[in-house]
Amino acid sequence: MTNHNLDTLASQPEQLRAALEAADAATLMLVLVQLTRDASWLDRARPHIAGPMSYHETMPEPLRAEIRAGLFDVLMDYARNPRPLPPIPGGQLLVDMLNTAAGEPVGEDYVAMMREDLEPAAVDPRGLVWRDRPGDAVLDAFHVVVIGAGMSGMCAAIRLQQAGIPFTIIEKNATVSGTWFENSYPGCGVDTPNHFYSYSFEPNHDWSHFYAKRDELWQYFEGVADKHDLRRRTHLGTEVTACTFDDATQTWAVTARRADGSEYALKANAIMSAVGILNRPKLPDIPGRDSFAGTALHTAQWDPAFDWRGKRIAMIGTGASGHQVGPTIAPDVAELTIFQRSPHWVVPNPNYFGEVADGKKWALANIPYYGRWYRFQLFWGFADGLHSALKVDPEWQNPTRSINQKNDRHRDFMERHIRSELGADSPLLAKVIPDYPPYGKRILIDNDWYKMLKRPNVALVTDKIAEITPEGIVTADGTLTSVDAIVYATGFQASKMLWPMIIKGRHGINLHEVWKPDDATAYLGTLVPEFPNYFILLGPNTGLAHGGNAIFMVECQVRYIMNCLREVIESGKHSIDVRAPVHDAFVEEVDQLHDGMVWTHKGLNNWYRNPAGRVFAVLPYRLVDYWRMTSVFDPSEYRFA
């Protein structure tokens, strides 16, 4: 906390009182404990906090008032008598605080990870620390090409800049922000709480909603790019077409193509590929697709000039983007016909549409440690609490319905929500309740989906599509649905990782031949043998399907990559290459773990798996496991040249 913040508290006591009223009492209690080291507040609050799936705090109002009054007095004392604020506690007090904040035992293996995330943004424990900082001449001679200026590429660039390592970002779009620039369909937004879906080192206290929409997310990342002056090192409107490793010089030759078709070359000592896997739209293979006479558009290639109002719209797909588009446009269209292949499990969230009160924004910005403890509560609620519900119990008696006892409880919870939305006797129930266990596909947050389905101008069709004609869509029973426009909410070509780039490593080995068409593997989702100094962000088996958020994964990966680069540069080497046995053992363990998880459940199809059935996309580990794996660098796992 800075002196400016202390001055703010001292000069605005009434503002502080208002912020304390708007802020979460449980989070304020944690701040009070940290500042006073008085653990009795935990004992009084603990019986009234439960979590994480249905987190709720039910402290009696007199206790809340005591917490607010007590914290007001403590903060004003610090403001009037400035002195260093107590750091994050350690030992049993920290464990008790974490357990109380989470509403359940956190577990010893999580304490170190959560303590790291609780550090103030100014401390930034995931940044690189040189053991023996090289001279400027050494650093200036080492150049990194970052492919992509989305969330992960920007994180990589910021860490490189902080370490003093020169870099160039190459971005195919006209600006930065990646997915939040590309996707602009109606209702586009995040399904992870914003105060957690942000860089740990760049908190934003001014989110307008708990789950912000696309424009605000885009502006957040644009602002981060400006703050760190990334644009001056970014080649916009430029796409990398090929990366070729030179065995003689131990460097990479990067070929880039500008928007006008002209090409140029760059030399790089290392490459950080930050292109993601959800950026190449996938269109369904339906006969006659190109014959449609009306407007056809994919959610990831939305035409801002398209006006859906008063039109007959068909939407193919009911995944994450479909769940956001449908309820957004339904009130204004003449007809909305939704073609569903299979339904998703959906959970309610009371904060999904909620606005962040001004008082809470002020608290996040000005009350010391409030933002970090609030972030922890969100982190825990969206972390590993669901992981055990994803593991198959081989003795479970009803495997077509669920895979273990916890999974079954979650199914009951979600079914109750669906029935409460549609009515116990609704004919829609047969169409919208999945016939597979929860978490077999991506879980979605209810975006008023079921309320939308009850609208008189909305129809849900589950018959298979036979063909598309100039007039509309024909289902297998011969029914033609005439429409003015077709919206494809059909996802991405996720299994074609790093496609269409041509990537050749040692001795001209082609990465896509190693991976075959759709079987990408990488150690820690980051490194592939025979491709030295080529690092993949959000690569194979790093996607999250049980909790967390992609930014956390990227921060873990970037820290690990920076440690790899530190080892190369400090030791005077040229390249680092993961040993094949290390890579193979990791992939074998990943596959073994997936064999016992819901995504490989018999009869279940999802985009996490390739045509052969192997799960290539998502992480089988808990977040804390991956954090631990990427926190420690072991040189013995690598070859250096």
C-alpha positions in Angstrom: 0.0 0.0 0.0 1.4 3.4 -1.0 1.5 6.6 1.0 -1.0 7.9 -1.6 -3.5 5.3 -0.4 -2.9 6.2 3.2 -3.5 9.8 2.3 -6.8 8.8 0.5 -8.0 7.1 3.7 -7.1 10.0 5.9 -8.8 12.5 3.7 -11.9 10.6 2.8 -13.3 8.9 6.0 -16.9 9.1 4.8 -15.9 7.5 1.5 -14.2 4.7 3.5 -17.3 4.2 5.5 -19.4 3.9 2.3 -16.9 1.5 0.8 -16.9 -0.7 3.9 -20.7 -0.9 3.6 -20.5 -2.0 0.0 -17.6 -4.4 0.4 -18.0 -8.1 1.3 -17.9 -8.6 5.0 -16.0 -11.9 4.9 -13.2 -10.3 2.8 -13.1 -7.3 5.1 -12.8 -9.7 8.1 -9.7 -11.2 6.4 -8.1 -7.8 6.0 -8.9 -7.0 9.6 -7.1 -10.2 10.7 -4.1 -9.5 8.6 -3.7 -6.0 10.0 -4.3 -6.9 13.6 -3.2 -10.6 13.8 -6.4 -11.1 15.9 -7.5 -14.7 15.0 -10.7 -14.4 17.1 -12.4 -12.8 14.2 -11.9 -16.1 12.2 -13.5 -18.1 15.0 -16.6 -15.9 15.0 -17.0 -15.8 11.2 -16.1 -19.4 10.4 -19.5 -21.0 11.2 -21.2 -18.5 8.7 -19.0 -19.1 5.6 -19.5 -22.1 3.4 -18.1 -23.0 0.0 -17.0 -23.4 -2.7 -19.5 -24.6 -5.3 -22.4 -22.7 -3.7 -20.3 -20.2 -1.7 -22.4 -18.2 0.7 -21.7 -16.0 3.7 -24.5 -15.7 6.4 -22.8 -13.7 9.2 -25.4 -12.0 11.4 -25.6 -8.3 10.8 -24.2 -7.3 14.2 -21.0 -9.3 13.4 -20.7 -7.6 10.1 -21.2 -4.2 11.7 -18.4 -5.0 14.2 -16.1 -6.0 11.4 -16.7 -2.8 9.5 -16.4 -0.7 12.6 -13.2 -2.4 13.7 -11.6 -2.2 10.3 -12.5 1.5 10.0 -10.7 2.3 13.3 -7.6 0.3 12.3 -7.4 1.8 8.9 -7.8 5.4 10.2 -5.1 4.7 12.7 -2.7 3.6 10.0 -3.8 6.7 7.9 -3.1 9.1 10.8 0.0 7.3 12.0 1.7 6.0 8.9 3.9 2.9 9.4 4.6 -0.3 7.4 1.6 -2.5 7.0 1.9 -6.1 8.2 2.8 -8.6 5.4 0.9 -11.7 4.6 1.0 -13.9 7.7 2.6 -17.3 7.8 2.2 -20.4 9.7 -1.0 -21.6 11.2 -2.6 -18.1 11.1 -2.4 -18.1 7.3 -3.8 -21.6 7.1 -6.7 -20.6 9.3 -7.4 -17.5 7.2 -7.3 -19.5 4.0 -9.6 -22.2 5.4 -12.1 -19.7 6.7 -12.1 -17.6 3.5 -12.7 -20.7 1.4 -15.4 -22.1 3.6 -13.7 -25.4 3.7 -10.2 -26.9 4.4 -7.8 -25.6 1.7 -5.2 -28.3 2.2 -1.5 -28.0 3.0 -0.4 -28.4 -0.7 -2.3 -25.2 -1.7 -0.8 -22.9 1.0 2.3 -21.9 -0.9 0.5 -21.3 -4.2 -2.2 -19.2 -2.6 0.3 -17.3 -0.5 2.1 -16.4 -3.8 -1.1 -15.1 -5.3 -1.9 -13.1 -2.2 1.2 -11.0 -2.7 0.5 -7.4 -3.7 0.8 -6.8 -7.4 3.8 -4.6 -6.8 5.7 -7.6 -5.4 5.0 -9.8 -8.5 6.5 -13.1 -7.3 6.1 -14.7 -10.8 8.6 -12.3 -12.5 12.1 -13.5 -13.4 14.9 -13.0 -10.9 18.4 -13.2 -12.4 20.8 -15.3 -10.3 23.8 -13.6 -12.1 22.4 -10.9 -14.3 24.2 -10.8 -17.7 25.7 -7.7 -19.1 23.7 -5.5 -21.5 25.8 -6.8 -24.4 24.9 -10.4 -23.7 21.2 -9.6 -23.4 21.1 -7.4 -26.5 22.5 -10.3 -28.5 19.6 -12.5 -27.5 16.4 -11.9 -29.4 13.0 -13.5 -28.9 10.1 -13.6 -31.4 6.7 -13.7 -29.7 4.0 -15.0 -32.1 0.7 -13.4 -31.2 -0.3 -10.3 -29.2 -3.2 -11.8 -27.3 -3.4 -12.4 -23.6 -0.6 -14.9 -23.5 1.7 -13.1 -26.0 1.4 -9.9 -24.0 2.2 -11.7 -20.8 5.3 -13.2 -22.4 6.4 -9.8 -23.8 6.0 -8.1 -20.5 8.1 -10.7 -18.7 10.8 -10.4 -21.4 10.8 -6.7 -21.1 11.1 -6.8 -17.4 14.1 -9.1 -17.7 15.8 -6.9 -20.3 15.6 -9.5 -23.1 14.9 -7.9 -26.6 11.8 -9.2 -28.4 9.5 -8.6 -31.3 5.8 -9.5 -31.3 4.2 -10.5 -34.6 0.4 -10.3 -34.6 -1.9 -11.2 -37.5 -4.7 -8.8 -36.4 -4.8 -5.0 -36.7 -4.4 -4.6 -33.0 -3.5 -6.4 -29.8 -5.8 -8.4 -27.4 -6.3 -11.6 -29.5 -9.5 -13.4 -28.8 -11.1 -10.3 -27.2 -10.5 -8.3 -30.4 -11.5 -11.1 -32.8 -14.7 -12.1 -31.1 -17.4 -9.4 -31.2 -20.6 -11.4 -31.5 -23.6 -10.3 -29.5 -23.3 -11.2 -25.8 -19.6 -12.0 -26.0 -18.1 -12.0 -22.6 -16.1 -14.0 -20.0 -17.4 -16.8 -17.9 -14.7 -16.4 -15.2 -15.0 -13.6 -12.6 -13.2 -10.5 -13.9 -11.3 -9.9 -10.7 -9.7 -13.3 -11.2 -9.6 -13.2 -15.0 -6.9 -10.6 -15.1 -3.1 -10.6 -14.8 -2.0 -11.0 -11.2 0.4 -8.1 -11.7 -2.2 -5.9 -13.4 -5.4 -5.9 -11.3 -8.3 -3.8 -12.5 -10.4 -2.3 -9.8 -12.9 -0.7 -12.2 -14.7 -3.6 -13.8 -18.3 -2.5 -14.3 -19.6 -6.0 -13.9 -18.5 -9.2 -12.1 -18.5 -10.9 -15.6 -17.7 -8.2 -18.1 -18.5 -8.3 -21.7 -16.2 -8.2 -24.7 -15.6 -4.5 -25.1 -14.5 -4.0 -21.5 -12.2 -7.0 -21.7 -10.7 -5.8 -25.0 -10.1 -2.3 -23.4 -8.4 -3.9 -20.4 -5.8 -5.7 -22.6 -5.4 -2.6 -24.8 -4.6 -0.7 -21.6 -2.1 -3.2 -20.5 -0.4 -3.0 -23.9 -0.2 0.8 -23.6 1.0 0.8 -20.0 3.9 -1.5 -20.9 4.5 0.2 -24.3 4.3 -3.1 -26.2 3.1 -1.6 -29.5 6.4 -0.2 -30.4 7.8 -3.7 -30.6 4.7 -5.2 -32.3 4.3 -5.9 -36.0 0.6 -5.7 -36.5 -1.3 -7.1 -39.5 1.5 -9.6 -40.0 1.3 -13.4 -39.8 4.1 -15.9 -39.2 4.1 -18.5 -41.9 7.2 -20.5 -41.1 9.8 -21.1 -38.4 12.9 -23.0 -39.3 15.7 -24.0 -36.9 19.3 -23.6 -38.1 21.4 -26.4 -36.6 24.7 -24.6 -37.4 23.8 -21.3 -35.6 21.3 -22.7 -33.1 18.9 -19.9 -34.1 15.5 -19.7 -35.7 14.6 -18.2 -39.1 11.1 -16.7 -38.9 9.2 -15.9 -42.1 6.4 -13.3 -41.7 3.8 -12.2 -44.2 2.3 -8.7 -44.2 -1.3 -7.9 -45.1 -0.3 -7.0 -48.6 1.2 -10.4 -49.2 4.8 -9.3 -49.0 7.2 -11.4 -46.8 10.2 -10.7 -44.7 12.5 -12.7 -42.4 13.6 -12.3 -38.8 16.3 -14.1 -36.9 15.5 -15.3 -33.4 17.4 -17.0 -30.6 14.1 -18.2 -29.2 10.4 -18.3 -30.1 7.4 -18.0 -27.8 4.3 -19.2 -29.7 1.3 -17.5 -28.3 -1.3 -18.2 -31.0 -3.7 -20.3 -28.8 -5.9 -23.1 -30.0 -9.3 -21.3 -30.3 -8.5 -18.9 -33.1 -9.2 -20.8 -36.4 -13.0 -21.0 -36.8 -14.6 -24.4 -37.7 -17.5 -24.7 -40.0 -19.6 -27.8 -40.0 -19.4 -30.2 -42.9 -23.0 -30.0 -44.0 -24.1 -30.7 -47.6 -25.1 -27.5 -49.4 -23.6 -25.1 -46.9 -22.2 -22.8 -49.5 -25.5 -22.6 -51.4 -27.4 -20.6 -48.7 -28.7 -17.4 -50.3 -28.9 -15.3 -47.1 -26.3 -14.1 -44.6 -24.1 -16.7 -43.0 -21.5 -15.9 -40.4 -19.4 -17.7 -37.7 -19.5 -16.2 -34.2 -15.7 -15.7 -34.4 -16.0 -13.8 -37.6 -19.0 -11.6 -36.8 -19.9 -8.8 -39.2 -20.6 -5.7 -37.1 -22.8 -4.4 -39.9 -25.1 -7.4 -39.6 -28.5 -6.4 -38.2 -30.4 -9.4 -36.8 -33.5 -7.4 -35.7 -36.7 -8.5 -37.3 -35.1 -11.4 -39.1 -35.5 -15.1 -39.1 -32.3 -16.5 -37.7 -31.0 -20.1 -37.5 -28.2 -20.8 -35.0 -26.2 -24.0 -35.4 -24.4 -25.0 -32.1 -25.2 -24.6 -28.4 -21.8 -24.4 -26.9 -20.2 -21.4 -25.1 -20.7 -18.8 -27.9 -24.1 -20.1 -28.8 -25.2 -19.7 -25.1 -24.2 -16.1 -25.3 -25.5 -15.2 -28.7 -29.0 -16.8 -28.4 -30.3 -15.0 -25.3 -28.8 -11.7 -26.5 -30.5 -11.6 -29.9 -33.7 -13.5 -29.1 -35.8 -10.5 -28.0 -35.2 -8.7 -31.2 -35.4 -11.3 -33.9 -38.6 -12.4 -35.7 -37.7 -16.1 -35.2 -34.8 -17.9 -33.7 -34.4 -21.6 -34.5 -31.6 -23.3 -32.6 -30.2 -26.5 -34.0 -28.6 -28.6 -31.2 -26.5 -31.7 -31.6 -26.2 -32.3 -27.8 -27.0 -30.2 -24.8 -24.6 -28.9 -22.2 -24.7 -28.9 -18.5 -25.4 -25.4 -17.2 -24.9 -23.9 -13.7 -26.6 -20.8 -12.3 -24.5 -17.9 -11.0 -26.3 -15.0 -9.2 -23.5 -12.6 -10.0 -23.4 -13.3 -13.8 -25.3 -10.1 -14.7 -24.4 -8.2 -11.5 -22.8 -4.7 -11.6 -19.9 -3.8 -9.3 -21.0 -1.1 -6.9 -18.9 2.1 -6.8 -18.2 1.5 -3.2 -16.8 -1.9 -3.9 -14.6 -0.5 -6.6 -13.3 2.1 -4.1 -12.6 -0.7 -1.6 -10.7 -2.7 -4.2 -8.6 0.3 -5.1 -8.0 1.7 -1.6 -8.4 -0.7 1.2 -5.1 -2.5 1.7 -5.1 -6.2 0.9 -8.9 -6.2 0.2 -8.3 -6.8 -3.6 -5.9 -9.7 -3.0 -8.2 -11.5 -0.5 -11.2 -11.0 -2.7 -9.2 -12.5 -5.6 -8.2 -15.4 -3.4 -11.9 -16.2 -2.7 -12.7 -16.1 -6.4 -9.6 -18.2 -7.1 -10.6 -20.9 -4.7 -14.2 -20.9 -5.8 -13.1 -21.5 -9.4 -10.0 -23.6 -8.7 -9.7 -27.3 -7.9 -12.9 -27.8 -5.9 -14.5 -29.6 -8.8 -11.5 -31.8 -9.7 -12.5 -34.8 -7.7 -15.9 -34.7 -9.4 -14.1 -35.5 -12.7 -12.5 -38.8 -11.6 -14.3 -42.0 -12.5 -15.2 -44.3 -9.6 -14.9 -47.8 -11.2 -17.3 -49.1 -8.5 -20.0 -46.5 -9.2 -23.4 -48.1 -9.9 -24.8 -45.8 -12.5 -22.0 -44.7 -14.9 -24.4 -43.5 -17.7 -25.8 -40.9 -15.3 -22.7 -39.8 -13.3 -19.2 -41.1 -12.5 -18.9 -40.8 -8.7 -20.9 -39.5 -5.7 -19.8 -35.9 -5.9 -20.4 -35.9 -9.7 -23.9 -37.2 -9.0 -24.6 -34.5 -6.5 -23.6 -31.9 -9.0 -25.9 -33.4 -11.5 -28.8 -33.2 -9.1 -27.9 -29.5 -8.5 -27.9 -28.7 -12.2 -31.0 -30.7 -12.9 -32.9 -28.9 -10.2 -31.9 -25.6 -11.7 -33.0 -26.6 -15.2 -36.4 -27.8 -13.9 -36.9 -24.7 -11.9 -36.3 -22.6 -15.0 -38.5 -24.6 -17.4 -41.1 -26.2 -15.1 -41.3 -29.8 -14.0 -43.5 -30.9 -16.9 -41.9 -28.9 -19.7 -41.5 -30.9 -22.9 -38.2 -29.1 -23.3 -36.6 -31.1 -20.5 -36.1 -34.1 -22.7 -34.1 -31.9 -25.1 -32.0 -29.9 -22.6 -31.0 -32.4 -19.9 -27.8 -34.1 -21.1 -27.6 -37.9 -21.2 -24.0 -37.9 -20.1 -22.3 -37.2 -16.7 -21.6 -33.6 -15.7 -18.3 -32.1 -16.9 -18.1 -34.4 -19.9 -18.2 -31.3 -21.9 -17.5 -27.7 -21.0 -19.8 -26.5 -18.2 -21.6 -23.2 -19.1 -23.0 -20.5 -16.9 -26.7 -19.9 -17.4 -27.0 -16.8 -19.5 -30.9 -16.8 -19.3 -30.7 -19.7 -21.8 -33.8 -21.5 -20.4 -35.8 -18.3 -20.2 -34.9 -17.7 -23.8 -36.1 -21.2 -24.8 -39.6 -20.4 -23.4 -40.0 -17.4 -25.7 -42.7 -17.8 -28.3 -40.3 -16.8 -31.1 -37.7 -19.4 -30.2 -37.6 -23.1 -31.3 -35.1 -25.8 -30.3 -34.5 -28.4 -32.9 -32.7 -31.6 -32.1 -33.2 -33.5 -35.3 -30.1 -34.0 -37.4 -29.4 -31.5 -40.1 -29.5 -33.2 -43.6 -28.6 -30.3 -45.8 -28.6 -26.5 -46.3 -30.4 -25.1 -49.2 -30.6 -21.5 -50.6 -33.8 -21.1 -48.5 -32.6 -22.5 -45.2 -32.0 -25.7 -43.3 -33.5 -29.1 -43.9 -33.5 -31.7 -41.2 -33.4 -35.5 -41.6 -37.2 -35.8 -41.5 -37.4 -33.5 -44.6 -38.6 -30.3 -42.7 -37.3 -27.1 -44.2 -36.8 -24.2 -41.8 -36.6 -21.0 -44.0 -34.4 -18.3 -42.6 -32.8 -15.0 -43.5 -29.4 -15.8 -41.8 -27.4 -18.6 -40.3 -25.2 -18.2 -37.3 -22.5 -20.8 -36.9 -21.7 -21.2 -33.2 -19.6 -24.3 -34.1 -16.3 -23.6 -32.4 -12.7 -23.9 -33.7 -10.3 -26.2 -35.3 -8.7 -26.9 -31.9 -6.9 -30.1 -32.8 -4.8 -28.4 -35.5 -2.4 -26.7 -33.0 -0.1 -24.1 -34.5 -1.6 -24.6 -37.9 -1.1 -23.4 -40.6 2.4 -22.4 -39.6 5.2 -24.6 -40.9 7.6 -25.3 -38.1 10.8 -27.3 -38.7 13.2 -28.1 -35.9 16.5 -30.0 -35.7 17.5 -31.6 -39.0 14.5 -30.2 -40.7 12.0 -32.2 -38.6 8.4 -30.9 -39.4 6.4 -30.5 -36.2 3.1 -31.3 -37.9 4.5 -34.6 -39.1 5.6 -35.4 -35.6 2.2 -34.5 -34.3 0.4 -36.0 -37.2 -2.8 -34.1 -38.1 -4.3 -33.9 -34.7 -2.3 -35.4 -31.9 -0.2 -32.6 -30.4 1.9 -33.4 -27.3 4.4 -31.3 -25.4 6.2 -31.5 -22.1 4.2 -29.3 -19.6 2.2 -28.3 -22.7 5.2 -26.2 -23.6 8.2 -28.0 -25.1 8.7 -30.6 -27.8 11.9 -32.6 -28.3 14.0 -31.6 -31.3 12.6 -28.1 -31.3 15.1 -26.1 -29.3 14.1 -22.8 -27.8 10.6 -23.1 -29.2 8.1 -22.6 -26.4 4.3 -23.0 -26.8 1.9 -21.1 -24.6 -1.4 -22.7 -23.9 -0.2 -25.7 -25.8 -1.4 -29.4 -25.6 -3.1 -30.4 -22.4 -3.1 -27.0 -20.8 -6.7 -26.1 -21.4 -8.9 -25.9 -18.3 -12.2 -27.8 -18.0 -12.6 -28.0 -14.2 -11.8 -24.5 -13.0 -9.2 -21.7 -12.9 -8.6 -19.5 -15.9 -6.2 -19.3 -18.8 -4.3 -16.3 -17.5 -3.2 -18.3 -14.4 -1.9 -21.1 -16.7 -0.1 -18.6 -18.9 1.6 -17.0 -15.9 2.8 -20.4 -14.8 4.1 -21.3 -18.2 5.8 -17.9 -18.8 7.6 -18.2 -15.5 8.8 -21.6 -16.5 9.9 -20.4 -19.9 11.8 -17.5 -18.4 13.6 -19.9 -16.2 14.6 -21.9 -19.2 15.9 -18.8 -20.9 17.7 -17.7 -17.8 19.5 -21.1 -17.7 20.6 -20.7 -21.4 21.7 -17.1 -21.1 23.5 -17.3 -17.7 25.3 -20.5 -18.7 26.5 -19.0 -22.0 24.7 -21.7 -24.0 22.7 -21.2 -27.2 19.7 -23.5 -26.9 17.7 -25.7 -24.6 15.8 -28.9 -25.8 13.7 -31.1 -23.6 14.9 -34.7 -23.6 12.7 -37.2 -25.4 12.3 -39.6 -22.4 11.2 -36.7 -20.2 8.6 -35.6 -22.7 7.4 -39.2 -23.4 7.0 -40.0 -19.7 5.0 -36.8 -19.2 2.7 -37.6 -22.1 2.2 -41.2 -20.8 1.2 -39.9 -17.4 -1.2 -37.4 -18.9 -2.9 -40.1 -21.0 -3.1 -42.5 -18.0 -4.7 -39.8 -15.9 -7.2 -39.0 -18.6 -8.1 -42.7 -18.9 -9.7 -42.3 -15.5 -11.5 -39.0 -16.0 -14.9 -38.0 -17.3 -13.7 -36.8 -20.7 -12.9 -40.3 -21.9 -16.1 -41.7 -20.5 -17.7 -44.4 -22.7 -19.8 -43.0 -25.5 -18.9 -39.4 -24.8 -17.7 -37.0 -27.6 -16.2 -33.6 -27.0 -13.7 -31.2 -28.7 -11.1 -32.1 -26.1 -10.4 -35.4 -27.9 -9.0 -36.1 -31.3 -10.6 -38.6 -33.7 -8.7 -41.5 -32.1 -10.1 -40.6 -28.7 -7.0 -39.2 -27.1 -7.5 -36.1 -25.0 -5.1 -33.5 -26.4 -6.6 -30.3 -25.1 -7.3 -30.2 -21.4 -5.2 -30.5 -18.2 -5.7 -33.7 -16.2 -3.9 -32.2 -13.2 -5.1 -29.9 -10.5 -4.0 -26.3 -10.8 -1.8 -26.7 -7.8 0.0 -29.6 -9.4 0.7 -27.6 -12.6 1.8 -24.6 -10.5 4.2 -26.8 -8.7 5.5 -28.4 -11.9 6.2 -25.0 -13.5 7.6 -23.4 -10.3 10.8 -25.5 -10.4 13.3 -25.8 -13.3 15.4 -29.0 -13.5 18.3 -28.7 -15.9 18.8 -32.5 -16.0 15.6 -32.7 -18.1 17.2 -30.8 -20.9 19.9 -30.9 -23.5 21.9 -27.7 -24.0 24.0 -26.7 -27.0 
